[in-house]
Amino acid sequence: MSMGEFAYANHSNRFLAAAPLALQPQAPFVLAGVPYDGAVTNRPGARFGPEAIRRASLMLCDGIHPVFNVSPLAYLADAGDMRLPNASPLDEVRSHIERQARALMGQHHAVFLGGDHSVTLALLKAAQARFGQGEPLAVIHFDAHCDTWTDHFGEPSGHGTWTHEAIEQGIISATHTVQIGIRSSGVREAREYVQDRGGLIYTARALRGKDGDGLADTLRSIHERIGNRPCYLTLDIDCLDPAFAPGTGTPEPGGLTSSQVLTLLEGLAPLNFVGMDCVEVAPAYDHAELTTNAAATFVWTYLAGQTAKHLSALPPPMLAHTDSKRLPAN
């Protein structure tokens, strides 16, 4: 067995085969799993997402990112999965998530693997307490669904209400919230909730046929909107069309391509990000690991961009696929 095969066989429980946090406590970046899916409304299984994304990430463990020209591996530790009371009420689960997230964010730039999207509210609370300086955070929200319903099929909270809750509680700023990929059915009050309060919504329909240079204006508008405000990135894998990500609980046809999401992640890297999550990967419904590979690549891309900034190696803000259209500096 070669050394590469040995690494693959024995480190599949850590993202990029990174060192455990206990062995690299000073790592600037940390990744943790949030294996909870008790708030799903269709197909369960996202609690198994962290394990599957980590396994898929091993294809990237010795790779230098082609845009940022760095690997995050040496700067990353894996904290394992949070310990959660999965059979408890959602509020109690969220309190456990928030407490553990605060501990990680106090020492590291943290990335989280869900889990369903209900976990994001707790992660945002932890991030706002750590980085908000008394002000609500900005949010970049990739999703097929607006997640602004006022209840969850009769329940007060779930994976489709967190955006509404975060805005109403002052955790995130509506005018600094950007939603990308939205396309699901729903009443107008929910679909347009963010835009009605001054935020930006880029529906999947509006982005059809746009990639590379075609996304330059979108990226420029987002940079202008967010500025240097501390910003959290939450990426629901169902922002992708099911052709690219069948392994999710609530697939919605007509979504983004993997290429579009990568273009956007690369172009948004200069923002003042304070954390990220990738949620709603449900490997039981995946095919040929399409979904987990996409998720791992998105997280790797985010980490590479933030590592480049950490090393002061990030080039001037620009659209990753062109040298001719630069974005305004923050």
KASUL-V229027 format. One record per backbone hydrogen bond with DSSP energy under -0.5 kcal/mol. NH is the residue of the N-H (numbers start at 1). CO is the residue of the C=O. If there is no record, write none. Layout:
NH&CO ; NH&CO
//
This chain:
6&2 ; 7&3 ; 8&4 ; 9&5 ; 10&6 ; 11&7 ; 14&11 ; 17&14 ; 18&15 ; 19&76 ; 21&78 ; 23&20 ; 24&20 ; 24&21 ; 27&24 ; 29&75 ; 30&109 ; 31&77 ; 32&111 ; 33&80 ; 34&113 ; 36&34 ; 40&37 ; 43&249 ; 44&42 ; 48&45 ; 49&46 ; 52&48 ; 53&49 ; 54&50 ; 55&51 ; 56&52 ; 57&53 ; 58&54 ; 58&55 ; 59&56 ; 60&57 ; 61&58 ; 63&60 ; 65&63 ; 65&70 ; 69&65 ; 75&72 ; 76&73 ; 77&29 ; 78&19 ; 79&31 ; 79&77 ; 82&33 ; 84&82 ; 86&84 ; 88&85 ; 93&89 ; 94&90 ; 95&91 ; 96&92 ; 97&93 ; 98&94 ; 99&95 ; 100&96 ; 101&97 ; 102&98 ; 103&99 ; 104&100 ; 105&101 ; 106&102 ; 107&104 ; 108&104 ; 109&28 ; 110&108 ; 110&274 ; 111&30 ; 112&276 ; 113&32 ; 114&112 ; 114&278 ; 115&34 ; 115&36 ; 116&36 ; 119&116 ; 120&117 ; 121&118 ; 122&118 ; 123&119 ; 124&120 ; 125&121 ; 126&122 ; 127&123 ; 128&124 ; 129&125 ; 130&126 ; 131&127 ; 132&128 ; 135&132 ; 137&171 ; 138&230 ; 139&176 ; 140&232 ; 141&139 ; 141&178 ; 142&140 ; 142&234 ; 143&180 ; 149&160 ; 152&155 ; 153&151 ; 155&152 ; 159&39 ; 161&158 ; 162&158 ; 163&147 ; 164&147 ; 165&161 ; 166&162 ; 167&163 ; 168&164 ; 169&165 ; 170&167 ; 171&166 ; 172&166 ; 173&137 ; 174&172 ; 176&173 ; 177&174 ; 178&139 ; 179&200 ; 180&141 ; 181&202 ; 182&202 ; 183&144 ; 184&144 ; 190&187 ; 191&187 ; 192&188 ; 193&190 ; 196&192 ; 197&193 ; 197&194 ; 198&195 ; 199&194 ; 200&177 ; 202&179 ; 203&201 ; 204&182 ; 205&182 ; 207&203 ; 208&205 ; 210&207 ; 214&211 ; 215&212 ; 216&213 ; 219&215 ; 220&216 ; 221&217 ; 222&218 ; 223&219 ; 224&220 ; 225&221 ; 226&222 ; 227&223 ; 229&226 ; 231&272 ; 232&138 ; 233&275 ; 234&140 ; 234&232 ; 235&277 ; 236&142 ; 236&234 ; 237&235 ; 237&279 ; 239&236 ; 240&237 ; 241&256 ; 244&241 ; 245&241 ; 248&246 ; 249&280 ; 256&239 ; 261&257 ; 262&258 ; 263&259 ; 264&260 ; 265&261 ; 266&262 ; 267&263 ; 268&264 ; 269&265 ; 269&266 ; 271&268 ; 273&271 ; 274&231 ; 275&231 ; 276&110 ; 277&233 ; 278&112 ; 279&235 ; 280&115 ; 282&247 ; 282&280 ; 283&281 ; 285&282 ; 286&283 ; 290&287 ; 293&289 ; 294&290 ; 295&291 ; 296&292 ; 297&293 ; 298&294 ; 299&295 ; 300&296 ; 301&297 ; 302&298 ; 303&299 ; 304&300 ; 305&301 ; 306&302 ; 307&303 ; 308&304 ; 309&305 ; 310&306 ; 311&307 ; 312&309 ; 313&308 ; 314&308 ; 319&325 ; 322&319 ; 326&324 ; 327&317
//
